Amino acid sequence: MGLVNTVDILNHAEKHSYAVGAFNIINLDFLNGILDAAETMKSPVILNIAEVHFPYVNIEQITPAIRYMAESTTVPVVLNLDHGVSFKAIVRALRCGFTAVMYDASKKPFEQNIEETRLVVQMAHSVGVSVEAELGQVGGAEGGKKTAKAKREFFTDPAKAEIFAKETGIDALAVSVGNVHGFYEGEPELDFDLIREIKARTSIPLVLHGGSGISDKDFRHAVELGIRKINFFTEMSKMATDRVRELLASNEDIFIQDFLKEAKEKIKEVVMERMMVFGSAKACALPGNVCPVGGTHTGRAECDFFDGQKSLPAESSGVASGNISEAEIIDIVTRAVKDLMSGSGKN
């Protein structure tokens, strides 16, 4: 099938009231475990690579493998830049063929968040790439190693969310509704009334970051209210790590290939469980033809780089497509940054 963007699969999730899991990958073991789970569960899946994880994974190196494997799957696969906080990361992801990007300017002033996100939407939509953004601030550490507690002053404002969605043209909105990245201090307390109001005012797919530690019951209720994409990493990573620790403690004749295999199998197990909770398991059997019939492996596995004239590939239907060169992207970014610095706010 090849990689797709999020538009069609999140629309399908909206129609059939489920959420698509977005699972972060660091290496090929994460990739294989997640894709094996998706194939087994007949579920769409989103592969996240976060900018904060760039020190651990080279996207130019791993993207060809992701594309190669996506072309061989029988389920929809999205390659998404998670929490891109710089224009450089966005352009880098577009150049490598990511089919979705999440631009996070949530810590910046509201108007600046709108202006910068609108720019990213213009760039990404021109090449068929979907865009997610964040409003409010989801607390905690995106690397997932610390505990945190949600602060209500950083929750998403529904009125601002309505304006933000209309002004930017984003395809999905990450919300702050009591969720945090990493592990929670105490029990998570999601504000379900807030989710309901934001959904009513924006009418676009909502995204829940910080899935580790939320109960299955709360996940299901959030999905009922309009959450259509759920990010999940910390708990998956910890459970795989715990399995490796068990293995190392049980046998002296353990080599690196042994615990890498066990980690992959644990990741697969965790992802399968989450897909059942999110309601995406067996989504391929639902009306709407979200999944292809059989794989379409072509053997193509190279990352496309710009020659200065070549435009980025449009990967999927559902968002505006067109042609835009690297030089044009750089020009747009340069003008936007200058406008923002001068306070003009114009593109």
C-alpha positions in Angstrom: 0.0 0.0 0.0 2.8 2.4 0.9 2.6 5.3 3.3 -0.5 7.4 3.7 -1.3 10.6 5.5 -3.7 10.8 8.5 -6.7 12.4 6.8 -8.4 9.3 5.4 -7.7 7.0 8.3 -8.8 9.6 10.9 -11.9 10.3 8.9 -12.6 6.6 8.9 -11.9 6.5 12.7 -14.4 9.4 13.1 -17.1 7.6 11.1 -16.7 4.3 13.1 -15.8 5.8 16.5 -12.4 4.5 17.2 -8.9 6.0 17.7 -5.7 5.2 15.8 -2.6 4.5 17.9 0.5 6.5 17.3 3.6 4.6 18.6 7.1 6.1 18.6 9.9 4.2 17.0 13.6 4.5 17.9 15.0 1.6 15.8 14.0 -1.3 13.6 13.0 -3.4 16.6 10.3 -0.9 17.5 9.3 -0.7 13.8 9.0 -4.4 13.4 7.1 -4.9 16.7 4.6 -2.2 15.9 4.0 -3.2 12.3 3.7 -6.9 13.3 1.0 -5.9 15.8 -0.9 -3.8 13.2 -0.9 -6.6 10.7 -2.1 -9.1 13.4 -4.8 -6.8 14.6 -5.8 -5.6 11.1 -5.5 -2.1 12.3 -4.3 1.2 10.8 -1.2 2.5 12.6 0.8 5.7 12.9 4.5 5.5 13.3 5.9 8.5 15.3 9.4 9.8 15.2 9.8 12.7 17.7 12.2 15.5 17.2 13.4 14.9 20.7 14.5 11.4 19.7 16.6 12.6 16.8 19.8 11.9 18.8 18.8 8.3 18.8 17.5 7.8 15.3 18.7 9.1 12.0 15.6 9.7 9.9 17.5 9.7 6.6 18.7 6.2 7.4 15.5 4.7 8.8 12.9 6.2 6.4 13.8 3.9 3.5 13.2 0.9 5.7 9.9 2.3 6.9 8.8 3.0 3.3 9.9 -0.5 2.2 7.9 -2.2 4.9 4.9 0.0 4.6 4.7 -1.0 0.9 4.5 -4.6 2.0 1.8 -4.2 4.6 -2.0 -4.9 4.3 -2.9 -2.1 6.7 -2.6 1.7 6.4 0.7 3.1 7.8 1.4 6.7 8.5 4.9 8.1 9.1 4.5 11.1 11.4 7.0 13.7 12.7 6.0 13.9 16.4 6.4 17.2 18.2 8.4 19.0 15.6 9.4 22.3 17.2 11.6 23.7 14.5 11.0 24.6 10.8 14.3 22.7 10.2 12.8 19.5 11.5 9.6 20.0 9.5 11.5 20.5 6.2 13.8 17.6 7.0 10.8 15.3 7.5 9.2 16.5 4.3 12.4 15.9 2.4 12.6 12.3 3.7 9.0 11.5 2.7 7.1 11.7 6.0 3.4 11.7 5.3 2.3 13.6 8.4 3.8 16.2 10.7 3.0 17.5 14.1 4.2 21.1 14.6 4.3 22.1 18.2 4.3 25.9 18.9 2.1 25.5 21.9 4.5 27.2 24.3 4.5 30.3 22.1 1.9 33.1 22.3 -1.4 32.2 20.7 -1.1 34.5 17.7 2.4 33.3 17.0 1.2 29.7 17.3 -1.4 30.4 14.7 1.0 32.2 12.3 3.7 29.5 12.4 1.3 26.6 12.3 -0.5 28.2 9.3 2.9 28.4 7.5 3.6 24.7 8.2 0.1 23.8 6.9 0.8 25.7 3.7 4.1 23.9 3.2 2.8 20.4 4.1 -0.5 20.5 2.3 1.2 21.6 -0.9 2.8 18.2 -1.0 -0.1 16.0 0.4 1.2 15.8 3.9 -1.3 16.2 6.8 -0.7 18.5 9.8 -1.4 18.2 13.5 -0.8 21.0 16.0 -1.2 21.6 19.7 -3.1 24.2 21.7 -2.8 24.4 25.4 0.3 22.7 26.8 0.6 19.0 27.5 2.9 18.8 30.5 5.7 16.3 31.3 8.8 15.3 29.3 8.4 14.2 25.8 11.3 11.8 26.3 9.1 10.0 28.8 11.5 9.6 31.8 9.9 11.8 34.4 6.6 12.0 36.2 4.3 15.0 35.9 0.9 16.3 36.9 -1.4 18.2 34.6 -2.0 21.9 35.4 -5.4 23.3 34.6 -4.0 26.7 33.6 -2.4 24.9 30.6 -5.6 23.1 29.5 -6.9 23.8 26.0 -9.4 26.7 25.8 -12.3 25.6 23.6 -13.0 29.1 22.2 -9.4 29.5 21.2 -9.4 26.0 19.8 -12.3 26.9 17.5 -10.4 30.0 16.2 -7.1 28.1 15.9 -8.6 25.3 13.8 -10.3 27.8 11.4 -7.3 30.1 11.1 -4.6 27.4 10.6 -6.4 24.8 8.5 -4.9 21.9 10.5 -6.1 18.3 10.0 -6.0 17.3 13.7 -5.6 19.1 17.1 -3.6 17.8 20.1 -5.4 18.9 23.2 -4.4 19.4 26.9 -7.3 17.9 29.0 -5.5 16.5 32.0 -3.0 14.4 30.0 0.8 14.6 30.4 3.8 13.1 28.7 5.7 10.4 30.5 4.3 8.9 33.7 1.7 10.6 35.9 2.0 11.8 39.4 -1.0 10.1 41.0 -4.0 9.0 38.9 -4.7 10.8 35.6 -7.9 12.9 35.6 -9.1 13.6 32.1 -11.6 16.4 31.7 -14.2 14.7 29.6 -16.5 17.7 29.5 -13.7 19.7 28.0 -13.0 17.0 25.3 -16.7 17.1 24.4 -16.8 20.9 24.1 -13.6 21.2 22.1 -14.8 18.5 19.7 -18.1 20.3 19.3 -16.4 23.6 18.5 -13.7 22.4 16.2 -15.3 19.5 14.3 -11.8 18.0 13.5 -10.1 14.9 14.9 -8.7 15.4 18.4 -5.4 13.9 19.5 -4.5 12.7 23.0 -0.8 12.8 23.9 0.6 11.2 27.0 -1.3 7.9 26.8 0.9 6.0 29.3 -0.9 5.5 32.6 -4.4 6.3 31.5 -6.9 3.6 32.3 -8.6 1.5 29.6 -12.0 2.8 30.8 -10.8 6.5 30.4 -9.3 5.7 27.0 -12.6 4.3 25.8 -14.6 7.2 27.1 -12.3 9.7 25.5 -12.6 7.9 22.2 -16.4 8.0 22.5 -16.2 11.8 22.9 -14.0 12.4 19.8 -10.4 11.5 20.4 -9.2 9.9 17.2 -5.4 9.6 17.6 -3.7 8.5 20.8 0.1 8.8 21.3 1.7 6.0 23.3 5.4 5.5 24.0 6.6 5.6 27.6 4.8 2.6 28.9 5.6 0.6 25.8 9.3 1.4 26.2 9.3 0.7 29.9 7.6 -2.7 29.5 10.1 -3.7 26.8 12.9 -2.6 29.1 11.5 -4.5 32.0 11.4 -7.7 29.9 15.1 -7.2 28.9 16.0 -6.8 32.6 14.2 -10.1 33.4 16.0 -11.8 30.7 19.4 -10.6 31.7 18.8 -11.6 35.3 17.7 -15.1 34.4 20.4 -16.4 32.2 24.1 -15.7 31.8 24.2 -16.9 28.2 22.3 -13.9 26.8 23.6 -11.9 23.9 22.3 -8.6 22.5 20.4 -10.3 19.7 18.4 -12.2 22.3 17.1 -9.2 24.2 16.5 -7.2 21.1 14.2 -10.0 19.9 12.4 -10.1 23.3 12.0 -6.4 23.3 10.4 -6.5 19.9 8.0 -9.2 21.0 7.0 -7.2 24.1 6.5 -4.1 22.0 4.2 -6.1 19.7 2.3 -7.4 22.7 1.7 -4.0 24.2 0.7 -2.4 20.9 -1.8 -5.2 20.2 -3.4 -4.6 23.6 -3.6 -0.8 23.0 -5.2 -1.3 19.6 -7.9 -3.4 21.2 -8.6 -0.7 23.8 -8.5 2.1 21.3 -11.0 0.2 19.2 -8.9 0.1 16.0 -8.5 -3.7 16.0 -10.2 -5.2 13.0 -10.9 -1.8 11.6 -10.0 -3.3 8.2 -13.2 -5.2 8.4 -15.3 -2.1 8.8 -17.1 -0.4 5.9 -15.1 2.2 4.1 -12.3 0.2 2.6 -9.6 1.8 4.8 -7.2 -1.2 4.2 -5.9 -2.4 0.8 -6.3 -6.0 -0.4 -2.9 -7.5 -0.1 0.5 -5.8 0.0 2.0 -3.9 -2.9 5.7 -4.4 -2.3 7.8 -2.9 -5.0 11.2 -3.4 -3.6 11.8 0.3 -3.7 13.8 1.4 -0.7 15.7 4.6 -1.2 15.2 8.0 0.4 14.6 10.8 -2.1 16.8 13.9 -1.7 16.4 17.2 -3.5 18.5 18.2 -6.4 17.4 21.8 -6.0 14.6 21.5 -8.6 12.7 18.4 -7.5 9.4 18.9 -5.7 8.3 16.8 -2.7 6.2 13.8 -3.4 2.4 14.0 -2.7 1.7 10.7 -0.9 -2.0 10.5 -0.5 -5.4 12.0 -1.3 -7.4 14.0 1.2 -5.3 17.2 1.5 -4.5 19.7 -1.1 -1.6 18.6 -3.3 0.7 20.5 -5.6 4.4 21.2 -6.3 6.8 23.1 -4.2 10.5 23.0 -4.4 13.1 23.2 -1.6 14.0 26.7 -2.7 10.4 27.8 -2.4 10.1 26.2 1.1 13.2 28.0 2.2 11.8 31.3 0.8 8.5 30.8 2.6 10.1 30.0 5.9 12.5 32.9 5.6 9.8 35.4 4.8 7.6 34.1 7.6 10.4 34.3 10.2 11.2 37.9 9.1 7.5 38.8 9.4 7.2 37.3 12.8 10.3 39.0 14.0 9.1 42.4 12.7 5.7 41.8 14.2 3.8 42.2 10.9 2.2 38.7 11.2 1.9 38.4 7.5 2.9 35.5 5.3 
